[in-house]
């Protein structure tokens, strides 16, 4: 079942990438769903210029538990908020770059792609692609700064600061949980610098199953160079 879903995901991403007319430019695509096969839900927005930088962030949320009369509270971990992605794009209507766009029309196009969808009664689900980078999420904020105008007041240039929050759907969550589950047999090829105890910790949430994994793979020493070798990580009763 998992292999079938993975094949569908791979096929879906291939089809999705075929919809990116300019892979070298940041492209924002609205989709009906993320997995197993992304389905387009409108026209993509293609940035005129790639951002000079972008930032990602995660927030760790705690409950501040403070007893009466004490100067400081105990921070009890609550949850991790979904990761954020933010970047700024430039829309230029002067034609100085050789490509002339109407700023207001481009902003309307951007809003149709990322903004509120009346039929869905919510902002669009989005997949953002830049080369090999792929991010799925929803828009959290759009901040526009106009920096150049015609004599009649219409904008000729605008900077748009975009912030997105990672989003998943039920299929993605189930697939992710299954692929990380210690109840499945995993096959992993060790990369240069990776250690067996690190992978044991990642899969079983503990390095103490190192000997069981070594035995399952017929290893007499787990300290030898294993880079490039494919190893089995079987289900282990905890």
KOLZA-236547 format. One record per residue: residue in one letter; x, y, z of N, C-alpha, C in turn. Coordinates in steps of 0.001 Angstrom, whole numbers, plus 524288, in hexadecimal, padded with zeros to 5 digits. Atoms other than C-alpha are relative to their C-alpha. Example, Ala and Ser with C-alpha at 12.3 -4.5 7.8 and 13.67 -1.06 7.14 Angstrom:
BEGIN
a8037A7FB5A800008300C7EE6C81E7880384804B080000/s7FCCC7FB5A7FFC4835667FBDC81BE47FCFE80442802DA/
This chain:
BEGIN
x8033D7FB508000080000800008000080365804E980000/x7FC907FB747FFB680AC38098D803CA802EC800CD7FAE6/x7FD277FF8D804F3812878067B7F7717FC7E8022E7FBBC/x803AB7FE14803EC80661808DF7EF427FF2F805E480097/x800C27FA6A7FF0A80416816137F5B1804D9803137FE78/x7FB217FD5A8017381277819AF7F40E80075800957FA1D/x7FFD17FFC0805B4811AF816617E58F7FC47804307FDFA/x803C67FC11801A08057F81ED57E458802078057B8012F/x7FDCB7FAE97FE9C80C35829FC7EB7380436801977FC1E/x7FBDA7FEDB803BE81815829107E28E7FDD9801727FAB0/x802737FEDD8050180F8A828B17D6787FD508054D80022/x802B57FB027FF7D807898341E7DB82803B8804957FFE6/x7FC267FBC8800028139683C677DE0A80246800D47FA96/x7FE107FF7B8055C818AB839707D0647FC28803227FCB6/x803FA7FD2F802F980BC583E1A7CAA17FFC4805B4801B3/x800247FAAF7FDFF80BF4849F57D36C8047C803397FDD0/x7FB777FD27801F6819B084DBF7CF307FF698014F7FA3D/x800F67FEDA805828152684CF77C1087FCAC804E87FF55/x803437FB588003C80BC58580C7C45880313804F780136/x7FCBC7FB737FEC68170F860EB7C84C80292801DF7FAF8/x7FDE97FE4F80514819D5868C27BBE68059E801EE8004A/x7FAB57FDEA7FF628263686F1B7C142802427FDEC80516/x7FE0D802677FB2982CBF865E77CB17804088034E802E2/x7FC117FCC37FD7F8374F870087CDAF7FDCD8049E802F7/x802767FBAB7FD3A82D71879B67D33E7FC5D7FDEE8043B/x803A8801747FBDC825B7879337DFCC7FA7D7FFCB7FDBB/x80548800D5801FF81867873B37DC3D7FC7B7FE508047B/x803CF801487FBED80C928734A7E5417FB357FDB37FD56/x8044C802B78029280233869667E1567FBAD7FEB8803E1/x8045D8019E7FCB57F4A4868037E75B7FE6B7FA677FEA4/x8017F80577800E37F078859CE7E9127FB317FEB680340/x80494801D47FD127E414852D77ED5C801A97FCAD804A3/x7FDF8803457FBC77EBF7849357F57D805C87FF1E7FEED/x7FA5D800C1800797FA38845FD7F8078016E7FA797FE4F/x7FE7B8056F800CA7FA7A837287F7A37FB1B7FCAF7FF78/x7FB20802198022A7FAFA82CFC7F29A8019A8027F7FAD3/x7FEBB7FD70804F37FA10834787E5AE7FE038059F8003E/x801C07FA897FFE37F9C6843807E5FD7FCAC801477FB38/x8038B7FE878043B7EE7B848D47DDE97FFCE805F27FFAF/x800157FA4C8007E7EFA7856D07D8A97FA978023B80117/x804F27FD837FE9A7E52E860357DD5D80004805B67FE43/x7FFBA7FAB7802057E79286C1E7D4F980542801107FD80/x7FB2E7FE8C802B57F240873667CDDC80467800FA803E6/x7FB8C7FEEC7FC8B7FFE4873CD7D3E7801B1805B07FF96/x7FD9B7FAD580023806AF880727D75B805DF7FF497FF92/x7FA5D80068800E18148F881EB7D22A8027F8053D80144/x7FD6D7FB267FE6781D6388BF37D88E803218024C7FB7B/x7FCD37FD66803F882397895FE7CF8E805C97FF338011E/x7FA958009D7FE5083037895057D758800107FC5A804B7/x7FF76803537FB66834C788ACF7E0EE801878034F804B9/x7FE9C7FCFE7FB51835FF88F947EEF4805D87FFD880111/x7FA767FFD77FE8F84367893C47F3B18011B7FC8A804B3/x7FF658036E7FB7A8412B88C0B8001A7FA977FE30801B3/x804D88016A7FD5F836DA8847880740801487FD5680516/x7FF0F801D47FAAF8352D87FD6815067FBF77FBEA80183/x80391803E07FDCC82F4A8742F81BDF8008280026805EA/x7FFD77FFDC7FA4C82BC18733982A277FC2E7FC1180247/x80377803537FCEF825BA86A1C834377FF678027480561/x800F47FDE17FACF81F9886E27841007FEAA7FB92803C0/x800F9803DF7FBF481FF2865D284D3E7FC988028F8042D/x803DA7FDA87FC7F8142986876855D4800247FD438054C/x7FFC88020F7FAAE814C9866CF8649C7FB868023D8033E/x803887FDFA7FC0680B478683386FD78034C801F380491/x7FD0D7FDB27FBA9810BD8715487A1E7FD257FEC480514/x8027E801A97FB2380D5D86A92886E4802F88025E80498/x7FD747FD2B7FBBF8107C873958922C7FCA47FFB9804E5/x802C8800507FB1080CAA8710B8A02D7FFD1805618028F/x800B77FAF57FD728078887C5E8A81B8047280108803D7/x7FBD97FE7D7FC6F8124F8838D8AF25805747FEB27FE23/x7FAD3801518021181D6687E5F8A69C80187803F37FBCF/x7FE577FBFD803C1825B1887A189E3C800087FE257FA55/x7FFA6801FF805588269E87EA9892587FC907FB2F7FF62/x80347804828011681E248747E88BC6803057FB987FD76/x7FDD180491802A3820E8866F4886797FDAF7FFBA7FA89/x801CB8003C8056582023865EF877B27FED47FA567FE89/x801AB805388018981838859CF8742A7FEF37FFF77FA25/x8009D80028805B2819518563D865DE7FA6F7FE877FE8B/x8054D80105801D280C458569F85ECD7FFFF7FDA47FA8B/x7FFE9801FA8055C80E558553D8501B803A4803587FCAF/x7FCF27FD0F803DC81605859A6844377FC42801FB7FBD2/x803547FDD98042280EF9862CC83AFA8021D7FE5D7FAAC/x7FE65801698054F80F3885F7682C928040A803E77FDFF/x7FBDA7FC80801DD81B6B86506825E27FDEA804597FC7B/x801557FB908034B81AB38723481F2380427800CD7FBCF/x7FC777FE6780430820B187697812547FE9E805937FE93/x8010E7FA948017A82221884FD80F0F80423801EC7FC2B/x7FC667FD95803BB8282788C7D803D97FD60804C37FD94/x801E97FB3C8027B826C88991D7FC49800DA7FFAC7FA22/x7FF797FFCA805AF8243089A927EDCA7FF248059A7FE28/x800697FACB802508252E8A6887E52E7FCA97FFB37FB1C/x803217FF71804C481B0D8AA687DB1380156805467FD9D/x7FE0A7FB45802818205D8B44D7D1617FCEB8011C7FB0C/x8030F7FE8980493818068BB887C791802AA803F47FC87/x7FD397FC058030E822828C4697C1EE801FF7FDE77FACE/x7FDC680251804B3827548BAE47B79F805E4800327FFDE/x7FA4F7FF767FFE1835678BD6F7BBCB802C17FAC27FF79/x7FD948052D800408380F8AED47BCB37FF057FD4E7FACD/x8016280269804FA832AC8AC3D7AF1D7FAB87FD6280022/x805288025D7FF648261F8A66A7B47F7FC84803F4802C3/x8035A7FBF07FDD281B378B0277B6BA7FADC7FDA2801C8/x804DC801F67FDC680FC78ACEA7BF987FD018049080263/x8032D7FC427FD1B804758B4B77C4F37FFD47FE3B805AB/x7FF7E801827FA858069C8B4BD7D39C7FAC47FE638024F/x80517801487FDB97F8318B4E77D7477FDF47FAD07FDEA/x801CB804F5802457F5328A9B97CDE2803007FB6680251/x7FCDD8042B7FDAA800748A1A17D35B7FE537FEF0805A0/x801C4800B87FA9C7FBCB8A3F17E1407FABA7FD3F80030/x80506802BC800447EE1789FB17DD7B800D07FA407FEB9/x7FEC78056C8015C7F3C58936E7D74D8022A7FD0E804B7/x7FDD1802697FB4C7FB9B8909F7E39A7FBB77FED5803F6/x8042D800BD7FC2B7EF97892697EC1A7FC577FB947FE69/x8034E8045A801CC7E7958891F7E3A18029A7FAC48011E/x7FD2C804E67FF2D7F23287ED97E531800577FE96805C4/x7FEEA801517FA837F52287FD17F3B47FB9180163803B6/x803D87FDDB7FC617E951886D07F94F7FB2A7FCA8800C4/x804D3802B37FE917DB86883527FD5B7FD407FDE57FB2D/x802CF80297804397D467879AA7F4987FA497FF8F8019E/x805837FFEA7FE8E7C5BF87C277F4ED7FD607FAB67FFA4/x8025D8052C800867C24786E7C7F038801C67FC5680453/x7FDF3803607FBDA7CAFA868037FA607FEDA8023E80571/x801097FD4D7FB087C74D871F3804FD804D58001E80380/x7FB0F7FFC07FD2C7D58C872FA808F480446801A97FC29/x7FBA07FEFD803947E2B18777B8036A801CE7FAF47FD67/x7FE5280499802F77E86786E587F946804587FCFD802C0/x7FB6C803307FECB7F136862FB7FC9A804018011E7FBBD/x7FBFF7FE50803B67FE2C866187F614804A97FC5580000/x7FAE2802778006F80A5A85F837F11B803AB804027FD82/x7FC307FC22801CC816118688A7EF8A804CD7FD197FE0B/x7FBAB802C68027B820BF863FF7E65380418803E97FE35/x7FB8F7FD0E8022782E1A869AD7E3A2804517FC087FF1A/x7FC2D804148012B8370E8602B7DCA27FE787FAED802A6/x80112804DB7FD3B837DB854397E5727FD54800E68053E/x802837FECB7FB06831F185B417F1137FA1A7FFD97FF58/x805B28005D80014823AC857E47F3D17FDF6800DC80586/x8026A7FEE07FAEE81B5785D4C7FEE27FA227FFF87FF41/x805AE800008004D80D0B85A86801417FDD1802BE804CD/x802197FD257FB95804F18638D8099A7FBBA803C07FE5A/x804037FC0A800F17FB6586ED280A8B8024C805598014D/x7FE0B7FAC07FF057FD7687D6C80A677FE6A801B88057D/x801317FDE67FAD27FE34883E0817B57FF9E805EB7FFE0/x8005C7FA4E80066800A6891FD813F98024E801DD7FADB/x7FE077FD5B804AE802E489AF18084F800AB805C180163/x7FEF17FA7C7FEEA809618A82B80A7D802468027F7FB17/x7FE737FD74804E280AA58B1557FED48020F8057A80125/x7FDC67FABE7FF9C813868BD387FE34800D1802177FA7B/x7FF657FD9180526812388C5FD7F2368048A803DF80044/x7FB387FCD27FFBD81F0C8CCA37EEED800B1803C27FB6F/x7FF7A7FC8C8048981CFF8D36D7E1BF7FA9F800A77FD8A/x805397FEDB801F8811488DA127DB8380044803247FAED/x800BE7FC838046F80CA68E0387CEDB7FDFE8053E80211/x8020C7FAE67FE4A808C28EE987CF537FA487FFC8801B5/x805868005D7FE8B7FA7F8EA4B7D0537FF1C7FCC9804F3/x8007E802C17FB0D7FD648E26E7DCA47FFC47FA1B7FF9A/x80015805B3800787FCA78D4B07D705805857FDDA800EF/x7FAD5802007FE85807C18CC107DC0B803077FDCD7FB60/x7FC7480220803EF8136B8C8C47D383803917FBC58023C/x7FC99803EA7FD9D81AC78C0687DD3D7FDEE7FED18057B/x801DA8018C7FAD2817348B8A17E951803577FB8E80217/x7FD86804557FD4281DF88B0097F33D7FBC47FD1C8030B/x8040C803267FD7A815A18A4D57F836802957FC24803B8/x7FDFD803927FC088193089E09804E57FBDF7FBCF800FB/x803A58045F7FF7F812E08909280565801B27FC6E8046C/x7FEE5803CD7FBE3811D988769810EB7FC297FB777FF6C/x80325804B68009480D048796980FD0800E07FC73804B6/x7FF79803E47FBD880A6786EEC819E97FF257FA9E7FDAA/x8005D805508021480CA48609E816E67FAC07FD988015D/x8051E802707FF5A8001B858E881520800487FA6B7FDF9/x8005C80562801D97FCFC84A83813937FA487FE837FFA0/x80548802287FFEE7F0F484267810E1800427FA938026D/x800378050B7FD497EC7E835558165B8037E7FBF17FD75/x7FCCE803E8802B57F34C82D3880BE2805C0800E780132/x7FA897FEC47FEE38002A8345180E11801747FE868058E/x7FEE1801377FA857FF47832CC81CD38006E7FA25800E1/x7FFDD805B17FF577FC2C8243D81C0F804E07FDBA7FD80/x7FB57801EF802B280704821E981228804E18013780326/x7FB6F7FE7B7FCEE810C78296581A5C800717FCB6804F1/x7FFEB8032A7FB3A80CE4821FB826A98019A7FA687FED1/x7FEAF805678016180DD5814D781FC3805C27FF767FEAE/x7FA8B800618019A81B2D817BF819FA803B5800898049D/x7FCB67FF517FB678206E81B7B8275E7FF177FBC480419/x8017C803CA7FC0381A158103482E8B8043B7FBED800DE/x7FC44804207FEAF822FB806B3835B47FD987FA9E7FF50/x8029480509800D4818E77FC0B832D3800D37FDFE7FA79/x7FEE3801A28055881D707FB6C824A9805C87FECA7FF69/x7FA89800F380152829E37F5D681EF5801E4804627FC6E/x7FDB87FBC9803168323180106819DC804FA7FE0D7FD63/x7FB0D800FC802A683D288001080FF3802828054E7FF0E/x7FD597FB0380084846FB80B1281098805917FF307FE1C/x7FA8C7FFFD801B8853A180D8D80955802DE8042A8031B/x7FD197FC527FCC585D7D813D78126680333803AB7FC97/x7FCF37FC15802CC8635E8206380D668051C80109802DD/x7FAEF7FEB87FDB78710F8253980FD47FF3880334804F9/x800597FD2E7FB0E8723E8298181DF87FB967FE4580385/x80446801E67FCBC865C6822D3822AA801CD7FB6580354/x7FEB0804477FC7C866BC8199D82E357FB317FCAB800F5/x80441803B27FF2E85EA580DA2830F77FCC08017C804C5/x802F17FE957FB4D85AF78125383E8C7FC71804B67FF07/x803457FB818014B855C181F13838CB7FB067FE4B7FD33/x80492801E3802D084CC4817CE82F827FC6D7FCE980393/x80333802DB7FC318483C80ED983A6E7FCC1803CF8033A/x802CB7FC167FCE98449B81AD2842457FBAD8028B7FCC7/x803E37FD788035783D76820EC836AF7FB457FC7E7FF13/x8043F803998014B8355B814AF833F27FD497FDE8804DC/x8023C802667FB4B8338380EC3841717FFA8803C98049A/x7FFE47FC107FBDC8350081B55849578037E7FE5D8048B/x7FC42801B47FC0883FF8814B0850B9804827FD407FD43/x7FB8D802BB8025C84DC58101884D67800F97FAA18026A/x7FED1804CA7FD1A84CA080453856817FEE07FB067FCEB/x8010D8049D80335848297FB4884B7C804597FF107FC09/x7FB8F8005880395855607FC54844E7801A27FA5D7FF12/x7FE408056F80087859067EE1E8478D7FC167FCC87FCE3/x803F9802DF802F684C087E8FB8424A80064801317FA2A/x7FF837FE818058184DC97F0A5835A1804ED7FDA27FDA9/x7FB2180255801E185BD67EC08834567FF437FA307FEFC/x800ED8059B800B18576C7DDE68362B7FC8A7FEF37FB4A/x80390800C08046984C697DF6182C2F802C68009C7FACD/x7FD147FF1E804D3856787E3BD82222805137FCE27FFC2/x7FB55803467FFFD860FE7D9D4825B98050180303800CA/x7FB5B7FCCC7FF1886A5C7E46282A44802EA7FE07804CF/x7FCCC801887FB7F8757A7E02E8330480236804C5802C2/x7FE2D7FB207FDA2879787EE3F8355F7FCFB804837FD97/x802DB7FB7D8020C8711E7FA5D8343B80359804E480006/x7FC6B7FB898002587CF78031483558802FE8004B7FADB/x7FD547FFF68050E881F67FF6C827CC7FD59803E27FC54/x802137FC3D803C487FC58082C81C017FB5C7FD957FD2D/x804C38021E80259871AF805D0817B27FDBF803A57FBE0/x801FF7FC30803CA870338116480E697FEAF7FD547FADB/x801B980234804F18686A80D968025C7FD627FAB880072/x8025E805277FF53863A7800B08080A7FA4D80094801A0/x80587800027FE9F8550D7FDE0808D67FF227FC3E80487/x800D88031A7FB4E850D57F8EE816227FA337FF9A80137/x8055D800DC7FE50844297F33D81B4F7FF57801E280599/x801787FE7A7FAB583DA77F938827347FAB17FD7E8011B/x804DB802F67FF65833727EF0182B157FCA8802048047C/x803417FEB17FB78827C27F0D5834398024A7FD85804E3/x7FDC1801EB7FB1D82C967EF5D842317FC30801188046A/x803657FF637FB71824577ED1B84E43802C480369803FF/x7FD7A7FC697FC50827367F8778574F7FED87FE648059B/
